[in-house]
Amino acid sequence: MPAIRLGEVTLHYEVAGSAAGPPIVLLHGLGSSSADWALQLPALGARHRVLAPDLRAHGRSTRPRGRLTVDVMARDVASLLTVLDAPPAHVVGLSLGGCVALALALDHGARVRSLTLVNAFAKLAPAGPRGVLRLLTRLSLLACAPMRVVAAHVAHGLFPRADQHELYLATVASLGINPRRTYFASMRAVGRFDVRSRLGQVPCPTLVVAGDRDATVPLAAKDLLSRMIPKATLLVVPDSGHATPADQAERFNAALLAFVESH
């Protein structure tokens, strides 16, 4: 796994494919890593160059002290693309990664050719009373339970069905290794993120992907993205929760490739 030193942070990233032209950059969700994209790297890498970094404080990348923000994570990605001398990229972000992708497009627009925002948001608001209860439960567990218990709670919300057991186990393993301090810092970064007033400034074509069964981010938040971003379209994926690239990988890959190759 290659790595680049960016000031105080060493950023690790996966690479797939070797095609010329704009790369596809995949930005993972909260508490996860480039492993979020295991079902995308082979499919996309067959036709494009793909970069999947572990964001600051995630995966194998450095966990520096100090406040963690979405803007800082976006700056890291911009610096990575600059060091690699990459042309403007097709940037794909899942949940937290979607926030980072939005910040990248708004503050480092020359680095972004298109955006794909997967179950993302301009400002996080729980999906109704159940969403509030789920968030409060996560925070309570984070305060006092082992991280593996926190991971199991989150993973059950992502992959509740019996036929998703392997995805559930992989998510528990991935989330469970997070230090409590850095996982909480990531949650706080997401909670403070708010670009609702800037959505009209997003300059590039944007695909907003929404799982129709997403219990984490309400459909209204994704509909807002598609209405307020000037060049945005909304794709609702049936029978999909918050982790659409994992639970509907074939549909997601086909839609992403079609969008990227049209721009």
Backbone as CSV, one residue per row, in Angstrom:
resi,resn,N_x,N_y,N_z,CA_x,CA_y,CA_z,C_x,C_y,C_z
1,MET,0.861,-1.190,0.000,0.000,0.000,0.000,0.895,1.237,0.000
2,PRO,0.888,2.040,-1.063,1.745,3.237,-1.119,1.360,4.239,-0.036
3,ALA,2.297,5.120,0.279,2.055,6.169,1.271,2.813,7.416,0.864
4,ILE,2.258,8.571,1.241,2.881,9.867,0.969,2.857,10.688,2.248
5,ARG,3.970,11.340,2.530,4.053,12.230,3.689,3.543,13.606,3.298
6,LEU,2.541,14.092,4.027,1.948,15.408,3.788,2.018,16.200,5.093
7,GLY,3.124,16.886,5.312,3.280,17.616,6.561,3.315,16.672,7.739
8,GLU,2.361,16.829,8.673,2.331,16.002,9.872,1.669,14.648,9.653
9,VAL,1.157,14.411,8.472,0.371,13.207,8.210,1.029,12.354,7.131
10,THR,1.044,11.056,7.369,1.374,10.102,6.314,0.073,9.490,5.829
11,LEU,-0.238,9.694,4.553,-1.494,9.231,3.971,-1.223,7.966,3.155
12,HIS,-1.868,6.879,3.544,-1.770,5.632,2.803,-2.919,5.547,1.805
13,TYR,-2.685,4.886,0.696,-3.743,4.782,-0.311,-3.564,3.518,-1.145
14,GLU,-4.682,3.019,-1.646,-4.690,1.882,-2.565,-4.719,2.415,-3.991
15,VAL,-4.133,1.663,-4.901,-4.143,2.004,-6.318,-4.620,0.788,-7.108
16,ALA,-5.495,1.020,-8.062,-5.929,-0.039,-8.973,-5.954,0.525,-10.383
17,GLY,-5.661,-0.322,-11.362,-5.692,0.105,-12.751,-4.517,0.987,-13.095
18,SER,-4.365,1.218,-14.380,-3.242,2.044,-14.850,-3.612,2.879,-16.068
19,ALA,-4.904,2.974,-16.344,-5.337,3.702,-17.535,-4.967,5.183,-17.432
20,ALA,-4.710,5.787,-18.565,-4.444,7.222,-18.602,-5.752,7.992,-18.424
21,GLY,-5.626,9.288,-18.189,-6.812,10.127,-18.062,-7.158,10.390,-16.612
22,PRO,-8.276,11.068,-16.374,-8.653,11.442,-15.013,-8.843,10.208,-14.133
23,PRO,-8.248,10.195,-12.956,-8.454,9.057,-12.054,-9.817,9.127,-11.371
24,ILE,-10.226,8.008,-10.816,-11.375,7.956,-9.915,-10.826,7.873,-8.495
25,VAL,-11.262,8.780,-7.635,-10.819,8.818,-6.243,-11.989,8.383,-5.363
26,LEU,-11.768,7.379,-4.528,-12.808,6.809,-3.682,-12.540,7.175,-2.221
27,LEU,-13.496,7.832,-1.579,-13.342,8.314,-0.208,-14.340,7.586,0.695
28,HIS,-13.823,6.909,1.691,-14.590,5.969,2.516,-15.408,6.659,3.595
29,GLY,-16.154,5.834,4.335,-17.018,6.321,5.395,-16.328,6.435,6.744
30,LEU,-17.085,6.899,7.729,-16.567,7.184,9.067,-16.077,5.905,9.743
31,GLY,-14.846,5.984,10.287,-14.287,4.868,11.022,-13.803,3.730,10.150
32,SER,-13.852,3.913,8.841,-13.483,2.830,7.944,-12.157,3.142,7.256
33,SER,-11.987,2.647,6.042,-10.729,2.800,5.318,-10.987,2.505,3.853
34,SER,-9.920,2.417,3.088,-10.056,2.063,1.670,-10.696,0.690,1.482
35,ALA,-10.746,-0.113,2.548,-11.412,-1.415,2.466,-12.899,-1.290,2.141
36,ASP,-13.482,-0.099,2.363,-14.881,0.134,1.970,-15.115,-0.180,0.496
37,TRP,-14.059,-0.079,-0.311,-14.198,-0.127,-1.763,-13.710,-1.443,-2.364
38,ALA,-13.690,-2.495,-1.567,-13.191,-3.785,-2.055,-13.970,-4.290,-3.262
39,LEU,-15.258,-3.965,-3.334,-16.091,-4.438,-4.442,-16.072,-3.476,-5.625
40,GLN,-15.386,-2.348,-5.478,-15.282,-1.376,-6.572,-13.909,-1.405,-7.245
41,LEU,-12.842,-1.611,-6.494,-11.499,-1.489,-7.053,-11.276,-2.377,-8.280
42,PRO,-11.646,-3.655,-8.254,-11.426,-4.470,-9.464,-12.284,-4.024,-10.643
43,ALA,-13.548,-3.709,-10.391,-14.456,-3.344,-11.479,-14.056,-2.017,-12.116
44,LEU,-13.720,-1.030,-11.285,-13.339,0.278,-11.824,-11.926,0.246,-12.389
45,GLY,-11.039,-0.498,-11.729,-9.651,-0.549,-12.159,-9.458,-1.212,-13.495
46,ALA,-10.438,-1.993,-13.949,-10.330,-2.620,-15.261,-10.383,-1.594,-16.385
47,ARG,-10.933,-0.403,-16.097,-11.103,0.611,-17.152,-10.521,1.978,-16.795
48,HIS,-10.158,2.184,-15.522,-9.689,3.490,-15.072,-8.586,3.311,-14.040
49,ARG,-7.808,4.372,-13.838,-6.907,4.414,-12.696,-7.725,4.827,-11.479
50,VAL,-7.562,4.107,-10.378,-8.365,4.342,-9.184,-7.446,4.560,-7.992
51,LEU,-7.746,5.588,-7.199,-7.029,5.884,-5.960,-8.028,5.826,-4.807
52,ALA,-7.682,5.083,-3.755,-8.562,4.971,-2.588,-7.743,5.233,-1.330
53,PRO,-7.667,6.492,-0.882,-6.870,6.803,0.310,-7.574,6.417,1.603
54,ASP,-6.771,6.130,2.618,-7.251,6.106,3.995,-7.192,7.549,4.489
55,LEU,-8.329,8.132,4.784,-8.356,9.517,5.229,-7.579,9.692,6.533
56,ARG,-7.170,10.906,6.791,-6.490,11.250,8.058,-7.260,10.646,9.240
57,ALA,-6.526,10.026,10.161,-7.088,9.410,11.370,-7.885,8.147,11.077
58,HIS,-7.725,7.578,9.901,-8.435,6.357,9.517,-7.449,5.344,8.925
59,GLY,-7.814,4.067,9.055,-7.024,3.013,8.434,-5.566,3.083,8.852
60,ARG,-4.683,3.029,7.849,-3.241,3.063,8.122,-2.669,4.476,8.142
61,SER,-3.488,5.466,7.838,-2.980,6.844,7.830,-2.787,7.358,9.253
62,THR,-1.991,8.419,9.373,-1.615,8.965,10.670,-2.824,9.494,11.438
63,ARG,-2.766,9.337,12.751,-3.786,9.890,13.644,-3.162,11.005,14.472
64,PRO,-2.983,12.191,13.889,-2.320,13.273,14.631,-3.239,13.844,15.701
65,ARG,-2.636,14.464,16.690,-3.435,15.160,17.699,-3.945,16.481,17.118
66,GLY,-4.879,17.096,17.809,-5.476,18.317,17.297,-6.842,18.039,16.709
67,ARG,-7.595,19.102,16.476,-8.966,18.967,15.994,-9.001,18.372,14.597
68,LEU,-9.862,17.402,14.420,-10.074,16.778,13.124,-11.291,17.425,12.472
69,THR,-11.150,17.886,11.233,-12.267,18.493,10.516,-12.358,17.912,9.110
70,VAL,-13.534,18.042,8.535,-13.740,17.616,7.156,-12.863,18.430,6.212
71,ASP,-12.737,19.720,6.476,-11.911,20.583,5.620,-10.455,20.126,5.590
72,VAL,-9.932,19.720,6.746,-8.545,19.244,6.803,-8.397,17.952,5.998
73,MET,-9.371,17.056,6.099,-9.316,15.815,5.329,-9.366,16.105,3.826
74,ALA,-10.192,17.076,3.435,-10.267,17.454,2.023,-8.951,18.042,1.545
75,ARG,-8.319,18.832,2.393,-7.022,19.404,2.032,-5.983,18.312,1.816
76,ASP,-6.031,17.274,2.653,-5.116,16.140,2.476,-5.297,15.499,1.103
77,VAL,-6.549,15.294,0.712,-6.816,14.657,-0.581,-6.330,15.547,-1.721
78,ALA,-6.572,16.850,-1.610,-6.072,17.780,-2.629,-4.557,17.720,-2.725
79,SER,-3.878,17.649,-1.579,-2.418,17.575,-1.570,-1.937,16.268,-2.185
80,LEU,-2.640,15.186,-1.901,-2.284,13.892,-2.504,-2.348,13.966,-4.022
81,LEU,-3.422,14.529,-4.550,-3.571,14.650,-6.004,-2.506,15.567,-6.592
82,THR,-2.143,16.604,-5.850,-1.094,17.506,-6.321,0.256,16.791,-6.384
83,VAL,0.606,16.073,-5.324,1.884,15.359,-5.289,1.948,14.308,-6.386
84,LEU,0.833,13.645,-6.656,0.796,12.623,-7.699,0.675,13.223,-9.104
85,ASP,0.554,14.547,-9.174,0.420,15.252,-10.449,-0.746,14.695,-11.260
86,ALA,-1.857,14.442,-10.563,-3.040,13.867,-11.200,-3.887,14.948,-11.849
87,PRO,-4.481,14.657,-12.993,-5.434,15.610,-13.574,-6.696,15.658,-12.715
88,PRO,-7.592,16.629,-12.969,-8.840,16.685,-12.196,-9.524,15.329,-12.161
89,ALA,-9.953,14.927,-10.968,-10.402,13.555,-10.733,-11.920,13.460,-10.617
90,HIS,-12.422,12.266,-10.910,-13.795,11.906,-10.591,-13.794,11.460,-9.126
91,VAL,-14.398,12.242,-8.259,-14.308,12.002,-6.816,-15.613,11.391,-6.324
92,VAL,-15.479,10.259,-5.635,-16.622,9.497,-5.137,-16.507,9.424,-3.624
93,GLY,-17.556,9.808,-2.903,-17.493,9.782,-1.450,-18.705,9.122,-0.836
94,LEU,-18.466,8.257,0.140,-19.525,7.569,0.874,-19.671,8.191,2.259
95,SER,-20.843,8.742,2.570,-21.144,9.284,3.895,-20.104,10.329,4.300
96,LEU,-19.257,10.066,5.307,-18.181,11.000,5.639,-17.367,11.339,4.398
97,GLY,-17.052,10.336,3.587,-16.299,10.585,2.357,-17.024,11.514,1.413
98,GLY,-18.360,11.486,1.435,-19.126,12.429,0.631,-18.967,13.856,1.122
99,CYS,-18.898,14.029,2.449,-18.627,15.358,3.007,-17.259,15.848,2.561
100,VAL,-16.255,14.972,2.633,-14.907,15.337,2.198,-14.911,15.679,0.711
101,ALA,-15.651,14.906,-0.079,-15.737,15.177,-1.522,-16.370,16.541,-1.782
102,LEU,-17.424,16.880,-1.043,-18.057,18.188,-1.189,-17.086,19.309,-0.836
103,ALA,-16.373,19.163,0.291,-15.406,20.180,0.690,-14.294,20.308,-0.344
104,LEU,-13.886,19.194,-0.919,-12.846,19.214,-1.953,-13.321,20.001,-3.167
105,ALA,-14.568,19.748,-3.604,-15.093,20.457,-4.771,-15.262,21.948,-4.498
106,LEU,-15.655,22.298,-3.279,-15.896,23.699,-2.946,-14.610,24.491,-2.744
107,ASP,-13.607,23.864,-2.133,-12.397,24.601,-1.757,-11.179,24.288,-2.627
108,HIS,-11.253,23.219,-3.411,-10.138,22.827,-4.283,-10.717,22.368,-5.622
109,GLY,-11.603,23.196,-6.163,-12.387,22.803,-7.328,-11.568,22.411,-8.539
110,ALA,-10.369,22.942,-8.686,-9.538,22.604,-9.839,-9.111,21.150,-9.823
111,ARG,-9.244,20.484,-8.673,-8.847,19.091,-8.549,-9.978,18.114,-8.874
112,VAL,-11.192,18.631,-9.116,-12.373,17.768,-9.222,-13.030,17.914,-10.590
113,ARG,-13.190,16.795,-11.274,-13.868,16.774,-12.573,-15.360,16.461,-12.424
114,SER,-15.677,15.535,-11.517,-17.075,15.224,-11.212,-17.157,14.721,-9.782
115,LEU,-18.375,14.755,-9.239,-18.633,14.261,-7.887,-19.679,13.155,-7.934
116,THR,-19.468,12.118,-7.134,-20.515,11.144,-6.848,-20.648,11.074,-5.338
117,LEU,-21.809,11.479,-4.824,-22.052,11.585,-3.387,-23.000,10.455,-2.982
118,VAL,-22.496,9.518,-2.195,-23.243,8.305,-1.853,-23.743,8.395,-0.411
119,ASN,-25.050,8.473,-0.256,-25.658,8.582,1.070,-24.937,9.636,1.917
120,ALA,-24.745,10.775,1.283,-24.024,11.893,1.895,-25.010,13.005,2.242
121,PHE,-24.488,14.123,2.723,-25.336,15.192,3.240,-24.550,16.480,3.297
122,ALA,-25.259,17.598,3.267,-24.638,18.904,3.478,-24.588,19.256,4.952
123,LYS,-25.530,18.728,5.735,-25.577,18.893,7.181,-26.274,17.666,7.742
124,LEU,-25.632,16.987,8.683,-26.196,15.752,9.210,-27.372,16.037,10.135
125,ALA,-28.488,15.348,9.872,-29.639,15.370,10.766,-30.161,13.944,10.833
126,PRO,-30.359,13.371,12.012,-30.821,11.988,12.115,-32.131,11.767,11.377
127,ALA,-32.313,10.540,10.899,-33.501,10.193,10.126,-34.665,9.881,11.062
128,GLY,-35.337,10.920,11.568,-36.509,10.751,12.404,-36.179,10.255,13.804
129,PRO,-37.211,9.924,14.591,-36.997,9.477,15.979,-36.092,8.255,16.080
130,ARG,-36.240,7.317,15.161,-35.375,6.134,15.209,-33.916,6.515,14.957
131,GLY,-33.711,7.464,14.063,-32.355,7.922,13.796,-31.747,8.591,15.010
132,VAL,-32.564,9.394,15.706,-32.089,10.043,16.934,-31.723,8.982,17.969
133,LEU,-32.582,7.990,18.136,-32.319,6.928,19.105,-31.051,6.163,18.745
134,ARG,-30.869,5.888,17.468,-29.672,5.164,17.027,-28.406,5.977,17.318
135,LEU,-28.469,7.285,17.066,-27.317,8.137,17.328,-27.015,8.213,18.822
136,LEU,-28.045,8.382,19.635,-27.832,8.446,21.086,-27.274,7.133,21.619
137,THR,-27.754,6.021,21.065,-27.237,4.716,21.473,-25.766,4.591,21.111
138,ARG,-25.401,5.029,19.903,-24.001,4.961,19.495,-23.124,5.797,20.418
139,LEU,-23.574,7.011,20.742,-22.788,7.882,21.619,-22.666,7.288,23.025
140,SER,-23.739,6.677,23.507,-23.694,6.056,24.834,-22.712,4.885,24.855
141,LEU,-22.767,4.056,23.818,-21.837,2.933,23.733,-20.405,3.425,23.604
142,LEU,-20.225,4.483,22.812,-18.885,5.017,22.617,-18.303,5.535,23.928
143,ALA,-19.166,6.004,24.817,-18.700,6.552,26.089,-18.224,5.475,27.054
144,CYS,-18.799,4.264,26.955,-18.504,3.300,28.022,-18.259,1.867,27.568
145,ALA,-18.605,1.509,26.353,-18.489,0.118,25.916,-17.195,-0.099,25.129
146,PRO,-16.719,-1.337,25.043,-15.570,-1.629,24.182,-15.878,-1.248,22.727
147,MET,-14.846,-0.875,21.984,-15.053,-0.436,20.606,-15.683,-1.534,19.750
148,ARG,-15.419,-2.795,20.066,-16.036,-3.870,19.280,-17.561,-3.872,19.445
149,VAL,-18.045,-3.467,20.627,-19.489,-3.375,20.844,-20.060,-2.210,20.032
150,VAL,-19.358,-1.084,20.014,-19.765,0.047,19.175,-19.812,-0.391,17.718
151,ALA,-18.776,-1.104,17.282,-18.695,-1.556,15.891,-19.848,-2.498,15.557
152,ALA,-20.185,-3.394,16.474,-21.283,-4.328,16.230,-22.614,-3.597,16.101
153,HIS,-22.816,-2.571,16.919,-24.043,-1.775,16.833,-24.156,-1.078,15.480
154,VAL,-23.056,-0.445,15.041,-23.063,0.243,13.747,-23.244,-0.754,12.610
155,ALA,-22.515,-1.867,12.675,-22.576,-2.858,11.597,-23.967,-3.467,11.462
156,HIS,-24.645,-3.663,12.581,-26.004,-4.219,12.509,-26.949,-3.258,11.799
157,GLY,-26.756,-1.961,12.004,-27.581,-0.993,11.293,-27.300,-0.972,9.803
158,LEU,-26.047,-1.227,9.426,-25.680,-1.224,8.012,-26.119,-2.495,7.308
159,PHE,-25.960,-3.626,7.985,-26.189,-4.930,7.349,-27.041,-5.804,8.272
160,PRO,-28.357,-5.533,8.335,-29.212,-6.226,9.305,-29.676,-7.621,8.877
161,ARG,-29.542,-7.962,7.582,-30.129,-9.207,7.094,-29.174,-10.390,7.265
162,ALA,-29.762,-11.587,7.370,-28.963,-12.800,7.536,-28.032,-13.027,6.356
163,ASP,-28.476,-12.678,5.139,-27.639,-12.903,3.963,-26.513,-11.866,3.848
164,GLN,-26.460,-10.921,4.778,-25.397,-9.926,4.797,-24.396,-10.180,5.924
165,HIS,-24.379,-11.404,6.440,-23.565,-11.694,7.623,-22.074,-11.482,7.377
166,GLU,-21.593,-11.846,6.201,-20.172,-11.655,5.914,-19.820,-10.163,5.874
167,LEU,-20.701,-9.357,5.305,-20.475,-7.912,5.307,-20.509,-7.364,6.731
168,TYR,-21.417,-7.896,7.529,-21.507,-7.496,8.939,-20.202,-7.791,9.675
169,LEU,-19.683,-9.001,9.515,-18.459,-9.391,10.217,-17.270,-8.534,9.779
170,ALA,-17.185,-8.258,8.473,-16.083,-7.435,7.969,-16.157,-6.023,8.543
171,THR,-17.364,-5.501,8.694,-17.533,-4.148,9.234,-17.194,-4.102,10.711
172,VAL,-17.597,-5.118,11.466,-17.232,-5.175,12.884,-15.717,-5.192,13.031
173,ALA,-15.042,-5.986,12.209,-13.586,-6.064,12.292,-12.934,-4.740,11.939
174,SER,-13.463,-4.061,10.920,-12.879,-2.799,10.468,-13.102,-1.682,11.479
175,LEU,-14.341,-1.511,11.929,-14.654,-0.423,12.857,-14.103,-0.680,14.252
176,GLY,-14.013,-1.952,14.634,-13.615,-2.293,15.990,-12.187,-1.967,16.333
177,ILE,-11.333,-1.747,15.343,-9.922,-1.451,15.623,-9.668,0.047,15.796
178,ASN,-10.698,0.865,15.639,-10.522,2.317,15.810,-10.261,2.661,17.269
179,PRO,-9.274,3.505,17.547,-9.167,4.057,18.903,-10.408,4.894,19.222
180,ARG,-10.874,4.789,20.431,-12.091,5.508,20.832,-11.957,7.012,20.570
181,ARG,-10.781,7.574,20.898,-10.586,9.021,20.762,-10.723,9.474,19.314
182,THR,-10.114,8.746,18.396,-10.151,9.183,17.007,-11.528,8.922,16.374
183,TYR,-12.212,7.864,16.799,-13.559,7.623,16.280,-14.495,8.748,16.717
184,PHE,-14.383,9.149,17.978,-15.212,10.260,18.450,-14.858,11.549,17.725
185,ALA,-13.572,11.780,17.474,-13.150,12.989,16.752,-13.740,13.012,15.352
186,SER,-13.827,11.850,14.713,-14.425,11.782,13.381,-15.915,12.082,13.437
187,MET,-16.598,11.538,14.449,-18.023,11.836,14.611,-18.243,13.330,14.840
188,ARG,-17.382,13.937,15.641,-17.515,15.370,15.910,-17.269,16.187,14.638
189,ALA,-16.311,15.754,13.817,-16.048,16.442,12.548,-17.278,16.400,11.649
190,VAL,-17.932,15.253,11.590,-19.143,15.117,10.786,-20.259,16.003,11.348
191,GLY,-20.399,16.014,12.668,-21.451,16.805,13.287,-21.312,18.302,13.057
192,ARG,-20.071,18.765,12.888,-19.834,20.192,12.682,-19.862,20.590,11.204
193,PHE,-19.929,19.635,10.331,-19.902,19.927,8.892,-21.240,20.514,8.449
194,ASP,-21.199,21.626,7.732,-22.425,22.260,7.240,-22.086,23.136,6.032
195,VAL,-22.447,22.676,4.847,-22.208,23.468,3.629,-23.519,23.742,2.900
196,ARG,-24.629,23.763,3.621,-25.922,23.984,2.963,-25.949,25.299,2.200
197,SER,-25.339,26.332,2.761,-25.390,27.644,2.113,-24.470,27.730,0.900
198,ARG,-23.618,26.727,0.690,-22.640,26.776,-0.397,-22.931,25.785,-1.526
199,LEU,-24.009,25.043,-1.419,-24.261,24.003,-2.416,-24.379,24.566,-3.829
200,GLY,-24.907,25.767,-3.952,-25.022,26.383,-5.271,-23.696,26.711,-5.911
201,GLN,-22.600,26.611,-5.143,-21.264,26.912,-5.662,-20.531,25.668,-6.150
202,VAL,-21.101,24.492,-5.981,-20.436,23.275,-6.460,-20.369,23.339,-7.981
203,PRO,-19.168,23.325,-8.572,-19.040,23.663,-9.990,-19.168,22.496,-10.964
204,CYS,-19.132,21.278,-10.481,-18.961,20.143,-11.402,-20.216,19.279,-11.471
205,PRO,-20.328,18.455,-12.523,-21.433,17.490,-12.592,-21.419,16.578,-11.370
206,THR,-22.605,16.307,-10.837,-22.698,15.574,-9.575,-23.797,14.518,-9.666
207,LEU,-23.455,13.304,-9.248,-24.432,12.228,-9.113,-24.657,11.995,-7.625
208,VAL,-25.900,12.127,-7.181,-26.259,11.879,-5.791,-26.914,10.495,-5.727
209,VAL,-26.288,9.591,-4.979,-26.770,8.211,-4.872,-27.403,8.019,-3.501
210,ALA,-28.623,7.478,-3.484,-29.362,7.305,-2.234,-29.882,5.873,-2.133
211,GLY,-29.502,5.174,-1.067,-30.123,3.888,-0.780,-31.531,4.105,-0.267
212,ASP,-32.495,3.381,-0.813,-33.889,3.639,-0.435,-34.217,3.170,0.980
213,ARG,-33.323,2.354,1.586,-33.550,1.881,2.953,-32.507,2.438,3.927
214,ASP,-31.875,3.520,3.561,-30.848,4.122,4.409,-31.491,4.658,5.687
215,ALA,-31.126,4.070,6.834,-31.674,4.502,8.114,-30.768,5.510,8.807
216,THR,-29.637,5.853,8.193,-28.669,6.765,8.809,-28.845,8.196,8.317
217,VAL,-28.955,8.349,7.006,-29.122,9.674,6.398,-30.460,9.689,5.669
218,PRO,-31.376,10.567,6.052,-32.706,10.567,5.421,-32.638,10.952,3.953
219,LEU,-33.592,10.453,3.191,-33.665,10.758,1.771,-33.773,12.255,1.532
220,ALA,-34.417,12.975,2.437,-34.568,14.420,2.271,-33.215,15.118,2.192
221,ALA,-32.218,14.623,2.934,-30.886,15.235,2.895,-30.235,15.051,1.537
222,LYS,-30.497,13.913,0.909,-29.921,13.652,-0.413,-30.707,14.359,-1.513
223,ASP,-32.002,14.473,-1.301,-32.817,15.244,-2.241,-32.384,16.718,-2.228
224,LEU,-32.032,17.239,-1.049,-31.540,18.621,-0.958,-30.275,18.789,-1.791
225,LEU,-29.354,17.843,-1.705,-28.136,17.916,-2.516,-28.478,17.980,-4.001
226,SER,-29.375,17.121,-4.426,-29.684,17.052,-5.860,-30.415,18.296,-6.348
227,ARG,-31.163,18.969,-5.461,-31.894,20.176,-5.860,-31.017,21.424,-5.818
228,MET,-30.093,21.480,-4.878,-29.334,22.711,-4.664,-28.003,22.750,-5.422
229,ILE,-27.449,21.590,-5.763,-26.223,21.575,-6.562,-26.630,21.759,-8.028
230,PRO,-26.074,22.743,-8.714,-26.586,23.111,-10.045,-26.607,21.988,-11.079
231,LYS,-25.572,21.147,-11.116,-25.469,20.118,-12.149,-25.635,18.726,-11.552
232,ALA,-26.623,18.575,-10.658,-26.784,17.318,-9.935,-28.001,16.535,-10.413
233,THR,-27.880,15.216,-10.333,-29.004,14.307,-10.557,-29.050,13.326,-9.394
234,LEU,-30.252,12.845,-9.088,-30.465,11.924,-7.970,-30.761,10.528,-8.498
235,LEU,-30.046,9.539,-7.961,-30.294,8.137,-8.273,-30.650,7.418,-6.981
236,VAL,-31.873,6.910,-6.885,-32.303,6.127,-5.721,-32.107,4.650,-6.048
237,VAL,-31.327,3.970,-5.215,-31.005,2.556,-5.448,-31.935,1.696,-4.599
238,PRO,-32.736,0.837,-5.214,-33.684,0.021,-4.448,-32.993,-1.062,-3.630
239,ASP,-33.647,-1.416,-2.526,-33.183,-2.493,-1.641,-31.761,-2.238,-1.160
240,SER,-31.454,-0.996,-0.798,-30.114,-0.618,-0.365,-30.194,0.240,0.880
241,GLY,-29.254,0.013,1.800,-29.169,0.811,3.007,-28.135,1.916,2.891
242,HIS,-27.407,2.144,3.974,-26.434,3.235,3.987,-25.164,2.875,3.217
243,ALA,-24.829,1.603,3.163,-23.581,1.166,2.516,-23.870,0.641,1.111
244,THR,-24.403,1.484,0.268,-24.811,1.079,-1.083,-23.697,0.422,-1.893
245,PRO,-22.443,0.906,-1.861,-21.402,0.239,-2.654,-21.158,-1.212,-2.245
246,ALA,-21.561,-1.583,-1.025,-21.391,-2.963,-0.575,-22.653,-3.790,-0.777
247,ASP,-23.829,-3.234,-0.438,-25.036,-4.068,-0.488,-25.697,-4.107,-1.868
248,GLN,-25.303,-3.203,-2.764,-25.781,-3.230,-4.150,-24.599,-2.928,-5.070
249,ALA,-23.543,-3.699,-4.942,-22.288,-3.398,-5.630,-22.433,-3.367,-7.145
250,GLU,-23.105,-4.329,-7.729,-23.199,-4.384,-9.191,-23.976,-3.191,-9.735
251,ARG,-25.103,-2.881,-9.131,-25.884,-1.720,-9.575,-25.088,-0.430,-9.396
252,PHE,-24.427,-0.325,-8.255,-23.658,0.885,-7.986,-22.509,1.032,-8.980
253,ASN,-21.766,-0.027,-9.210,-20.624,0.048,-10.127,-21.063,0.438,-11.531
254,ALA,-22.177,-0.156,-11.992,-22.661,0.154,-13.336,-23.076,1.617,-13.439
255,ALA,-23.786,2.117,-12.420,-24.227,3.517,-12.446,-23.041,4.468,-12.363
256,LEU,-22.063,4.139,-11.531,-20.892,5.004,-11.386,-20.093,5.058,-12.677
257,LEU,-19.859,3.908,-13.304,-19.101,3.883,-14.545,-19.820,4.677,-15.648
258,ALA,-21.132,4.513,-15.729,-21.899,5.241,-16.739,-21.786,6.744,-16.520
259,PHE,-21.863,7.171,-15.263,-21.758,8.608,-14.966,-20.370,9.138,-15.265
260,VAL,-19.350,8.449,-14.769,-17.966,8.904,-14.973,-17.651,8.973,-16.448
261,GLU,-18.042,7.971,-17.196,-17.657,7.927,-18.607,-18.489,8.868,-19.482
262,SER,-19.529,9.451,-18.886,-20.280,10.485,-19.612,-19.689,11.878,-19.362
263,HIS,-18.683,11.940,-18.473,-18.054,13.237,-18.174,-16.543,13.085,-18.268
